Each structure stands twice: as C-alpha cells, then as structure tokens.
Amino acid sequence: MKLNALHNRTLIFLHIPKAGGSTMNTVLDWQYGQKHTYTISVHAGIPKFQALPESERAKIKCLKGQFAFGIHKWIPNSWTYTTVIRDPIKRVISNYFYENTRRRKLGLPEADYTLEEYILTKSPMQVHQQLRLIIGGDEDIKTILHHKPLPDDAVEIALSRLQEHFCVAGLLEEYELSIMLMAHVLGWSRVWFYPRLNTATKRASLEDFPLKTQRLLKKLTEPEREFYEQARQRFYEQVQSVEADLVTAAKRLKRNSRLYTKFYEAVRPFRKTVLWRKIRQGIRR
C-alpha cells in the first residue's frame, strides 16, 4: 500500500479502552478538524452513526471511538484503520481499577470486588477485549464482546486484520513514537504537542496481587499476550522501515507535550468558557 494512497482515505480509529484513546482523540481532532470528524463515544452511539444518510457519512474524514472492526461497512469512501494497543495484563489491571473507582464514586453496588472476581464473573471479556475488537465481525458490539466465542485461531485472524487493514497499530508504551509513525504514514503536518488525558496517577502492577490471581490472569490472557508480542514486533519493524528520524521527533513531542499538559491543567477554569471553545474551534478548522 503506497503511503500517498492513504492520505485521502477515511481514517478509522478503533479506541481500545485504557490504551491512550482519550488522548488520541485530541490528536485526531487537531489533524482532521471538528467538521470532518465523527466520534462514537459509547457503544450505544453506533446505531445513530449507521442511520446517518450516506451523503453525511461520506463527508467524514476521521471516524473514531468505541466500536469493533467492521464499522467500515458504513463508510462509503475508501478507508484504513489505526489503533493503539497495550500490554494485556497492564490493560486489564488498569481497567479493573478504573471500573472499581467509577462505581465507588457513583455509589453503585459491588464496587469493591477483587481482580479475580472481575476477570471471572464481572467482566470476563476483558482478558480478550483487544482481540475481540480487532477481529470484530458483522454482529452487534455486545455480541462481539460478550457472547461470540473466541475462535481457536483468534491470534492469526487479529494479526491478519492488522496486516491487511491497519496502516498503524501503535503501542501505548511507545505513545509518542506511535503518533509520529501515524503522522508519517498519514501525512499529518500539525504534530507539535498534545494534552495527556484520562491517565492514572497511581499504577498497580501484577505483583501487587495474590500469587493465585497472578497465575490466573497470565493464563487467561495467553492468547492476547501472544497477539500483543507479534503486533509489537510488527510495530518496531514498521518504524525501522521509515527513513525519517521518528525517534528524535518522538522525544521532542514528548518533551513539548509535558510542557503543554502543565499549561492545559493550569488553565482548567478557563477551559469552561465560551472563549476557550471558540479558540479550540478556530485552531481545529
């Protein structure tokens, strides 16, 4: 696939939970402008997008959000996918703490379940969520995530999806490098900085849990860990194939983004004003 051929395609960003998607949304808004992006922020928003007239869907330059592979069937133009994936064990643990904290803040019942309870009964699809979203299918998102059996060749199918339909599958552990690779492949020009959003201040590791839970999580995530390691290798091979010095550019982006995030947090009260919204809209046009 020639790089120039990708510039005019509709970009589909598949947002994997707890893998840097909220921050990537701001990067994509900056690149494509508010008028040309469409965000599906929750699964319930998929039917609304599908019901749009074809003429409206044809205007979308960047579709992003919470859906699975297969959403391209509602894009009348040529398209390509991108995503950011994460170490499966770290992603499950991060999502576990996120869900527990969210339920506690909302006063919902069963807010203090263990990680073992979470992956066995509360949300068992978490251990294969990245695989399920990338494999996708024709079924509705609830079926894909919760009811559709994971095929025996899930790893092979997911890797085939990446190879054939994803221009870049970035890594959360190499976030800035992932952004710069996307910029190179997709012809982005405004990649100067970004605000880091929805990031945890305190991170737990696998070793913080009982040995029994550690073993269980490792066993249940085996297919996804196999997929992740091969996808990770593909990412680094793609970076090495690029003549541009992406590593230096990624370091500069990381440094600039740290400074901008401090500024972004400092002006938090101002961000609620009409003037701030107008400034953002003007920049994103």
C-alpha positions in Angstrom: 0.0 0.0 0.0 1.5 3.3 -1.1 1.6 6.0 1.6 0.2 8.7 -0.7 -2.9 6.5 -1.2 -3.7 6.6 2.5 -3.8 10.4 2.7 -7.2 10.6 1.0 -8.8 7.7 2.8 -11.2 8.0 5.8 -9.2 7.2 8.9 -11.0 4.9 11.4 -9.5 5.0 14.9 -10.5 1.9 16.9 -10.4 3.1 20.5 -9.4 0.3 22.8 -10.3 1.1 26.5 -7.4 2.1 28.7 -4.9 2.3 25.8 -4.5 6.0 25.3 -7.7 6.6 23.3 -8.9 9.7 25.1 -5.6 11.5 24.4 -5.6 10.2 20.8 -9.0 11.8 20.3 -7.5 15.2 20.8 -4.6 14.4 18.4 -7.1 13.4 15.7 -9.4 16.4 16.3 -6.3 18.6 15.7 -5.4 16.9 12.5 -8.8 16.5 10.8 -10.8 19.4 12.3 -14.1 19.2 14.2 -16.2 19.5 11.0 -14.7 16.4 9.5 -14.5 14.0 12.5 -17.2 11.8 13.9 -16.9 10.3 17.4 -18.8 7.3 18.8 -18.1 7.8 22.4 -20.2 4.9 23.7 -21.4 1.7 22.2 -25.0 2.9 22.2 -23.9 5.6 19.7 -23.2 3.1 16.9 -26.8 2.8 15.6 -27.0 6.6 15.3 -23.9 6.7 13.1 -25.2 3.8 11.0 -28.5 5.6 10.5 -26.9 8.8 9.0 -27.5 9.4 5.3 -24.8 8.1 3.1 -24.1 11.6 2.0 -23.3 12.6 5.6 -21.1 9.6 6.2 -19.2 10.4 3.0 -18.1 13.7 4.5 -16.3 12.1 7.4 -12.6 12.2 7.2 -11.9 10.6 10.6 -14.3 8.2 12.4 -13.1 7.4 16.0 -14.4 5.8 19.1 -16.0 2.8 20.7 -16.7 0.1 18.1 -15.2 -3.0 16.6 -13.6 -3.9 13.3 -16.4 -3.9 10.7 -17.6 -0.4 11.2 -16.0 0.4 7.8 -19.0 -1.2 6.1 -20.8 2.1 6.8 -18.1 4.3 5.2 -18.8 4.9 1.5 -15.3 6.1 0.8 -12.0 4.2 0.8 -10.8 3.7 4.4 -8.0 2.5 6.6 -7.9 1.7 10.4 -5.5 2.6 13.1 -5.4 1.9 16.8 -3.2 1.8 19.9 -2.8 -1.5 21.8 -1.4 -2.2 25.3 0.2 -4.9 27.2 -2.8 -7.1 28.0 -2.1 -7.7 31.7 -1.4 -3.9 32.4 -4.6 -3.0 30.4 -6.8 -5.4 32.4 -5.4 -4.2 35.7 -5.9 -0.5 34.7 -9.5 -1.2 33.6 -10.2 -3.0 36.8 -9.2 0.0 38.9 -11.0 2.4 36.6 -14.3 0.4 36.9 -13.9 -0.1 40.6 -13.2 3.6 41.2 -16.1 4.7 38.9 -18.6 2.5 40.7 -17.5 3.7 44.1 -17.8 7.4 43.1 -21.3 6.8 41.6 -22.4 4.9 44.7 -23.1 1.8 42.7 -23.3 -1.6 44.4 -20.5 -4.2 44.2 -17.8 -1.5 44.0 -15.1 -3.4 45.9 -14.8 -6.7 44.1 -11.4 -8.4 43.7 -9.4 -8.6 40.4 -10.1 -12.3 40.3 -13.9 -11.7 40.6 -13.6 -9.1 37.9 -12.0 -11.3 35.3 -14.0 -14.4 36.1 -17.6 -13.1 36.7 -17.9 -9.3 36.5 -16.3 -8.7 33.1 -14.6 -11.9 31.8 -14.3 -10.5 28.2 -11.6 -8.1 29.5 -8.9 -10.7 29.1 -9.6 -10.9 25.3 -11.0 -7.4 24.7 -8.3 -6.2 22.3 -8.5 -9.4 20.3 -12.3 -9.3 20.1 -12.4 -5.6 19.0 -9.8 -6.1 16.3 -11.3 -9.4 15.0 -14.8 -7.7 15.1 -17.5 -9.1 12.8 -21.0 -8.4 11.5 -22.7 -8.9 14.8 -23.6 -6.0 17.2 -20.9 -4.8 19.6 -22.5 -6.5 22.6 -22.4 -9.9 20.9 -18.8 -9.4 19.7 -17.6 -8.5 23.2 -19.7 -10.7 25.5 -21.3 -13.6 23.6 -19.4 -14.5 20.5 -17.0 -17.4 21.2 -13.3 -16.5 20.7 -12.2 -18.6 17.7 -9.3 -21.0 18.1 -7.3 -19.1 15.5 -8.1 -15.7 17.1 -4.4 -14.6 17.1 -4.0 -15.4 13.4 -7.2 -13.6 12.5 -6.3 -10.5 14.5 -2.8 -10.3 13.0 -4.2 -10.7 9.6 -6.6 -7.7 10.3 -3.6 -5.6 11.3 -1.6 -6.6 8.2 -4.4 -6.0 5.7 -6.4 -3.2 7.1 -4.5 -1.2 9.8 -2.0 1.4 8.5 -0.5 1.6 12.0 -1.2 -0.3 15.2 0.6 1.8 17.8 1.8 0.9 21.3 0.8 2.7 24.5 4.3 2.0 25.8 5.7 3.9 22.8 2.9 6.5 22.6 4.9 9.4 21.1 6.6 7.1 18.6 3.3 5.7 17.6 1.9 9.2 16.9 4.9 10.1 14.8 4.6 6.9 12.8 1.0 7.7 12.2 2.0 11.2 11.2 4.5 9.9 8.7 2.2 7.3 7.2 -0.9 9.5 7.1 0.7 12.8 6.1 -0.1 14.7 9.2 1.5 18.2 9.5 0.4 19.6 12.9 2.1 17.2 15.4 3.6 19.6 17.9 2.2 18.6 21.3 -0.9 17.1 23.0 -2.5 17.1 26.5 -2.3 13.8 28.3 -5.9 12.9 29.3 -7.5 10.3 31.5 -4.2 9.0 32.8 -3.9 7.2 36.2 -1.8 8.9 38.8 -1.2 5.6 40.7 -0.4 2.4 38.8 -0.6 -1.1 40.3 1.4 -3.9 38.9 0.7 -7.6 38.6 3.0 -8.3 41.6 0.6 -6.3 43.9 -1.9 -9.1 43.7 -2.0 -12.6 45.3 0.0 -15.2 43.5 -3.1 -17.2 42.7 -4.6 -14.1 40.9 -1.3 -13.5 39.1 -1.3 -17.1 37.7 -4.9 -16.9 36.7 -4.5 -13.6 34.8 -1.5 -14.8 33.0 -3.3 -18.0 31.9 -6.5 -16.2 30.8 -4.5 -13.6 28.8 -2.3 -16.1 27.0 -3.9 -15.6 23.5 -3.9 -11.8 23.8 -0.3 -11.7 25.0 0.8 -13.8 22.1 -1.0 -11.4 19.7 0.5 -8.4 21.5 4.1 -9.6 21.2 3.7 -10.2 17.5 1.9 -6.9 16.9 4.7 -5.2 18.9 7.3 -6.7 16.7 5.4 -5.5 13.6 5.3 -2.0 15.1 9.1 -1.8 15.5 9.7 -3.3 12.1 7.5 -0.6 10.6 9.3 2.1 12.5 12.7 0.8 11.3 11.4 0.8 7.7 10.9 4.6 7.7 13.7 6.8 6.6 12.7 9.7 8.8 14.1 10.0 12.3 11.0 9.2 14.1 12.7 8.5 17.4 14.1 12.1 17.7 10.8 13.5 16.7 9.0 11.4 19.3 11.4 12.6 22.0 10.6 16.2 21.0 6.9 15.5 21.0 7.1 14.0 24.5 9.0 17.0 25.9 6.6 19.5 24.3 3.6 17.6 25.5 4.7 17.5 29.1 5.0 21.3 29.0 1.7 21.7 27.3 -0.1 19.4 29.7 1.1 21.6 32.6 -0.3 24.6 30.8 -3.5 22.8 30.0 -4.1 21.9 33.6 -3.2 25.5 34.8 -6.0 27.0 32.6 -8.6 24.4 33.7 -11.1 27.0 34.9 -10.7 29.0 31.6 -11.4 25.9 29.6 -15.1 26.0 30.6 -15.6 29.4 29.0 -17.1 30.2 25.6 -13.9 32.0 24.5 -11.9 28.8 25.1 -14.3 26.8 23.0 -14.1 29.4 20.2 -10.3 29.3 20.2 -10.3 25.5 20.0 -12.8 25.5 17.1 -10.7 28.1 15.3 -7.5 26.0 15.6 -9.1 22.8 14.5 -10.6 24.2 11.3 
